Amino acid sequence: MPLLQFDTTVSATDAEREAFTEAVTELYAEEMATTTGHVAVVIREQPEANLSIGRGVDGPCCFLSADVREGRSLERRRSFALAVMELAAETWAIPEPNLKVSFTEHEGTDLMGVDRVGGEWSGEDGADDGDDG
């Protein structure tokens, strides 16, 4: 069960946040070979003074902290990171230097919901069973 937490200086409407969340969920499922039912997305709007990046330029910022189950390849994680940064840049006119993704990998059992405890990644050669992403 991945937890994808976005901190951004963008002010978005509820409809824009909902559309972004839906798109991120689909991207995660596609790039990480899983299903969407367990993907959790958080969008936190921050004052400009709360976010900074050394290479940043004028404009909004967006940082993703992605807590995911260990086992995905660098290629999978990089592909998702690039896709989600492109989505944020296009959706909210965020300059590329103002985007950042950080992955934290967890054992499957570190990720849980009320109805289940995560398992281990099934491998790069097949799609995930969708239980815990």
Steps between C-alpha positions, in 0.01 A plus 500: 500500500702797377459838664570781253525836679523818296602830655445792266474877489226472236149609597265254334126457501340185639428386145863556397629306803256216430604480133869510595449227762323281247775550241776428755323183612474377141865589431613313811303190403635508145865572581519274809301206353223496760133588544351828623286397798776533759680813377474786754563857385537812716523855364610767746501862392781697660589870522790588267731550799449135602659342190843562360738325266853620432475484122149648498380780277212743537169319500314240699665192653379144539676225695387137519589277794418149381483228763499177301558130548857391436586295196424725203793555268670836458357507147142464629548763769670740258228451240229581755696799633543646150135440412366657819733801470385550140138482618561760772689728262225485238207516742621786718764677286780403737850559363699177478777622737229544767398133501640227726416136573630306798436127541506323832476124468337283765464130563155390388390448860576866579208605275155416625136592500220406736420189297848375412874502551719533194701218353817485297538621141439210262779596262580698191384234258131510584228736610442549868206331665369841604489424870753749621688681222 
